[in-house]
Amino acid sequence: MAQETVTLSVPFEALVNSITNLALKDKLRLWKLIEEQIALTEEDALEQDPVVQAEIREARAAYHAGDYMTIDDYVAQTHEQAG
């Protein structure tokens, strides 16, 4: 059976009023869901940012050219500098 979708338009004030009436556990559940959606949206926006795309290209080029430091090398260098 094909699944159908419905798009609803809910006035923001009605949404706020509905959230206000939720139990604490449901507000926390909603908060977690909203945080996850914000994180995904921010990640998508960053991936589309031309500056970020240029930085990624630059980092990949440096990696392919062998211009990088492993975490083990970094830790060793940090210990040498500290000690």
MDTraj code that builds the backbone (N, CA, C; nanometers):
import mdtraj as md
import numpy as np

residues = "MET ALA GLN GLU THR VAL THR LEU SER VAL PRO PHE GLU ALA LEU VAL ASN SER ILE THR ASN LEU ALA LEU LYS ASP LYS LEU ARG LEU TRP LYS LEU ILE GLU GLU GLN ILE ALA LEU THR GLU GLU ASP ALA LEU GLU GLN ASP PRO VAL VAL GLN ALA GLU ILE ARG GLU ALA ARG ALA ALA TYR HIS ALA GLY ASP TYR MET THR ILE ASP ASP TYR VAL ALA GLN THR HIS GLU GLN ALA GLY".split()
xyz = np.array([
    [0.0853, -0.1181, 0.0000],
    [0.0000, 0.0000, 0.0000],
    [0.0892, 0.1235, 0.0000],
    [0.0621, 0.2155, -0.0891],
    [0.1412, 0.3375, -0.0994],
    [0.1145, 0.4277, 0.0196],
    [0.2221, 0.4887, 0.0665],
    [0.2090, 0.5793, 0.1804],
    [0.1847, 0.7200, 0.1295],
    [0.0849, 0.7862, 0.1835],
    [0.0528, 0.9218, 0.1425],
    [0.1008, 1.0193, 0.2490],
    [0.1337, 1.1395, 0.2061],
    [0.1776, 1.2410, 0.3007],
    [0.0788, 1.3562, 0.3025],
    [0.0768, 1.4236, 0.4156],
    [-0.0091, 1.5398, 0.4329],
    [0.0778, 1.6523, 0.4877],
    [0.0648, 1.7705, 0.4307],
    [0.1370, 1.8865, 0.4796],
    [0.0396, 1.9762, 0.5537],
    [0.0746, 2.0075, 0.6781],
    [-0.0107, 2.0928, 0.7599],
    [0.0552, 2.2275, 0.7807],
    [-0.0274, 2.3287, 0.7918],
    [0.0215, 2.4616, 0.8257],
    [-0.0397, 2.4983, 0.9601],
    [0.0463, 2.5067, 1.0624],
    [-0.0005, 2.5371, 1.1967],
    [0.0535, 2.6745, 1.2354],
    [-0.0349, 2.7658, 1.2755],
    [0.0132, 2.8967, 1.3185],
    [0.1126, 2.8814, 1.4339],
    [0.2177, 2.9638, 1.4324],
    [0.3230, 2.9526, 1.5315],
    [0.2683, 2.9632, 1.6732],
    [0.1775, 3.0550, 1.6972],
    [0.1197, 3.0712, 1.8315],
    [0.0484, 2.9443, 1.8771],
    [-0.0205, 2.8777, 1.7865],
    [-0.0886, 2.7527, 1.8216],
    [0.0141, 2.6465, 1.8587],
    [0.1243, 2.6447, 1.7862],
    [0.2317, 2.5502, 1.8163],
    [0.2914, 2.5781, 1.9535],
    [0.3175, 2.7055, 1.9825],
    [0.3721, 2.7441, 2.1134],
    [0.2764, 2.7053, 2.2246],
    [0.1488, 2.7305, 2.2046],
    [0.0498, 2.6943, 2.3061],
    [0.0450, 2.5434, 2.3281],
    [0.0571, 2.4685, 2.2216],
    [0.0564, 2.3226, 2.2338],
    [0.1785, 2.2736, 2.3109],
    [0.2937, 2.3319, 2.2820],
    [0.4166, 2.2925, 2.3516],
    [0.4081, 2.3280, 2.4987],
    [0.3517, 2.4426, 2.5285],
    [0.3377, 2.4865, 2.6675],
    [0.2577, 2.3849, 2.7485],
    [0.1633, 2.3201, 2.6855],
    [0.0776, 2.2256, 2.7567],
    [0.1339, 2.0838, 2.7648],
    [0.2504, 2.0599, 2.7053],
    [0.3100, 1.9260, 2.7113],
    [0.3654, 1.8960, 2.8497],
    [0.3714, 1.7683, 2.8809],
    [0.4378, 1.7246, 3.0034],
    [0.5881, 1.7429, 2.9862],
    [0.6598, 1.7515, 3.0965],
    [0.8036, 1.7756, 3.0923],
    [0.8763, 1.6714, 3.0077],
    [0.8429, 1.5444, 3.0240],
    [0.9127, 1.4396, 2.9478],
    [0.8910, 1.4584, 2.7975],
    [0.7733, 1.5035, 2.7579],
    [0.7468, 1.5268, 2.6156],
    [0.8176, 1.6523, 2.5649],
    [0.8284, 1.7560, 2.6508],
    [0.9047, 1.8749, 2.6133],
    [1.0515, 1.8393, 2.5922],
    [1.1066, 1.7571, 2.6808],
    [1.2461, 1.7158, 2.6668],
    [1.2667, 1.6327, 2.5411],
    [1.1721, 1.5466, 2.5124],
    [1.1786, 1.4659, 2.3899],
    [1.1744, 1.5551, 2.2655],
    [1.0865, 1.6534, 2.2672],
    [1.0756, 1.7480, 2.1568],
    [1.2027, 1.8310, 2.1438],
    [1.2583, 1.8729, 2.2562],
    [1.3823, 1.9513, 2.2574],
    [1.4948, 1.8728, 2.1909],
    [1.5063, 1.7449, 2.2263],
    [1.6105, 1.6605, 2.1667],
    [1.5906, 1.6508, 2.0149],
    [1.4683, 1.6305, 1.9723],
    [1.4380, 1.6209, 1.8297],
    [1.4728, 1.7512, 1.7575],
    [1.4372, 1.8634, 1.8166],
    [1.4660, 1.9931, 1.7549],
    [1.6167, 2.0162, 1.7484],
    [1.6895, 1.9823, 1.8555],
    [1.8358, 1.9974, 1.8535],
    [1.8979, 1.9143, 1.7411],
    [1.8497, 1.7923, 1.7233],
    [1.9016, 1.7064, 1.6165],
    [1.8743, 1.7674, 1.4798],
    [1.7547, 1.8209, 1.4600],
    [1.7188, 1.8820, 1.3325],
    [1.8012, 2.0078, 1.3055],
    [1.8265, 2.0864, 1.4095],
    [1.9094, 2.2062, 1.3943],
    [2.0506, 2.1662, 1.3553],
    [2.1057, 2.0657, 1.4217],
    [2.2418, 2.0204, 1.3918],
    [2.2522, 1.9737, 1.2465],
    [2.1536, 1.8987, 1.2006],
    [2.1550, 1.8513, 1.0616],
    [2.1463, 1.9679, 0.9632],
    [2.0614, 2.0634, 0.9936],
    [2.0450, 2.1798, 0.9068],
    [2.1725, 2.2626, 0.9026],
    [2.2350, 2.2819, 1.0199],
    [2.3609, 2.3576, 1.0245],
    [2.4702, 2.2851, 0.9470],
    [2.4757, 2.1534, 0.9620],
    [2.5759, 2.0742, 0.8899],
    [2.5554, 2.0861, 0.7393],
    [2.4314, 2.0758, 0.6952],
    [2.4011, 2.0904, 0.5522],
    [2.4402, 2.2291, 0.5021],
    [2.4111, 2.3326, 0.5817],
    [2.4438, 2.4694, 0.5422],
    [2.5950, 2.4871, 0.5322],
    [2.6689, 2.4300, 0.6273],
    [2.8145, 2.4408, 0.6233],
    [2.8708, 2.3723, 0.4997],
    [2.8173, 2.2561, 0.4673],
    [2.8666, 2.1830, 0.3514],
    [2.8420, 2.2587, 0.2213],
    [2.7440, 2.3475, 0.2183],
    [2.7136, 2.4261, 0.0998],
    [2.7902, 2.5581, 0.0959],
    [2.8543, 2.5957, 0.2066],
    [2.9275, 2.7217, 0.2152],
    [3.0524, 2.7146, 0.1282],
    [3.0700, 2.8089, 0.0355],
    [3.1863, 2.8061, -0.0542],
    [3.3195, 2.8120, 0.0209],
    [3.3255, 2.8829, 0.1316],
    [3.4491, 2.8917, 0.2103],
    [3.4831, 2.7553, 0.2687],
    [3.3826, 2.6882, 0.3233],
    [3.4044, 2.5555, 0.3812],
    [3.4438, 2.4574, 0.2715],
    [3.3788, 2.4649, 0.1566],
    [3.4134, 2.3759, 0.0459],
    [3.5578, 2.3975, 0.0021],
    [3.6028, 2.5230, -0.0012],
    [3.7419, 2.5527, -0.0387],
    [3.8385, 2.4978, 0.0655],
    [3.8028, 2.5090, 0.1936],
    [3.8882, 2.4554, 0.3004],
    [3.8983, 2.3037, 0.2910],
    [3.7880, 2.2391, 0.2588],
    [3.7888, 2.0935, 0.2445],
    [3.8773, 2.0527, 0.1274],
    [3.8641, 2.1229, 0.0148],
    [3.9489, 2.0927, -0.1013],
    [4.0972, 2.1113, -0.0676],
    [4.1279, 2.2184, 0.0048],
    [4.2659, 2.2470, 0.0435],
    [4.3199, 2.1373, 0.1362],
    [4.2381, 2.0961, 0.2326],
    [4.2812, 1.9914, 0.3255],
    [4.3016, 1.8586, 0.2533],
    [4.2129, 1.8265, 0.1612],
    [4.2284, 1.7014, 0.0850],
    [4.3538, 1.7043, -0.0019],
    [4.3806, 1.8188, -0.0626],
    [4.5005, 1.8320, -0.1466],
    [4.6262, 1.8148, -0.0619],
    [4.6278, 1.8755, 0.0559],
    [4.7436, 1.8622, 0.1454],
    [4.7601, 1.7170, 0.1886],
    [4.6511, 1.6507, 0.2189],
    [4.6573, 1.5104, 0.2599],
    [4.7137, 1.4239, 0.1475],
    [4.6618, 1.4425, 0.0276],
    [4.7090, 1.3627, -0.0871],
    [4.8556, 1.3904, -0.1195],
    [4.9017, 1.5111, -0.0881],
    [5.0418, 1.5469, -0.1111],
    [5.1318, 1.4983, 0.0026],
    [5.0707, 1.4385, 0.1059],
    [5.1486, 1.3889, 0.2191],
    [5.1829, 1.4958, 0.3209],
    [5.1206, 1.6100, 0.3098],
    [5.1471, 1.7223, 0.4000],
    [5.0495, 1.7178, 0.5179],
    [5.0758, 1.6248, 0.6099],
    [4.9908, 1.6120, 0.7278],
    [5.0708, 1.5463, 0.8391],
    [5.0164, 1.5538, 0.9604],
    [5.0802, 1.4935, 1.0762],
    [4.9818, 1.3945, 1.1374],
    [5.0302, 1.2747, 1.1681],
    [4.9430, 1.1770, 1.2318],
    [4.9194, 1.2181, 1.3767],
    [4.8168, 1.1638, 1.4357],
    [4.7876, 1.1947, 1.5759],
    [4.9016, 1.1481, 1.6659],
    [4.9625, 1.0339, 1.6327],
    [5.0748, 0.9853, 1.7118],
    [5.1927, 1.0813, 1.7049],
    [5.2213, 1.1345, 1.5857],
    [5.3283, 1.2328, 1.5708],
    [5.2969, 1.3600, 1.6489],
    [5.1717, 1.4013, 1.6438],
    [5.1304, 1.5211, 1.7147],
    [5.1478, 1.5044, 1.8650],
    [5.1044, 1.3907, 1.9186],
    [5.1169, 1.3634, 2.0617],
    [5.2631, 1.3606, 2.1016],
    [5.3468, 1.2933, 2.0222],
    [5.4892, 1.2864, 2.0520],
    [5.5500, 1.4262, 2.0517],
    [5.5157, 1.5072, 1.9541],
    [5.5696, 1.6431, 1.9451],
    [5.5231, 1.7266, 2.0649],
    [5.3987, 1.7113, 2.1042],
    [5.3441, 1.7864, 2.2177],
    [5.4175, 1.7483, 2.3461],
    [5.4421, 1.6189, 2.3644],
    [5.5150, 1.5728, 2.4834],
    [5.6583, 1.6242, 2.4843],
    [5.7211, 1.6283, 2.3696],
    [5.8574, 1.6786, 2.3598],
    [5.8636, 1.8272, 2.3962],
    [5.7658, 1.9017, 2.3493],
    [5.7626, 2.0457, 2.3766],
    [5.7329, 2.0733, 2.5237],
    [5.6520, 1.9886, 2.5862],
    [5.6132, 2.0096, 2.7255],
    [5.7235, 1.9649, 2.8210],
    [5.8027, 1.8691, 2.7776],
    [5.8890, 1.8073, 2.8747],
    [6.0308, 1.8269, 2.8627],
])
top = md.Topology()
chain = top.add_chain()
for i, resn in enumerate(residues, 1):
    res = top.add_residue(resn, chain, resSeq=i)
    for name in ("N", "CA", "C"):
        top.add_atom(name, md.element.get_by_symbol(name[0]), res)
traj = md.Trajectory(xyz[None], top)
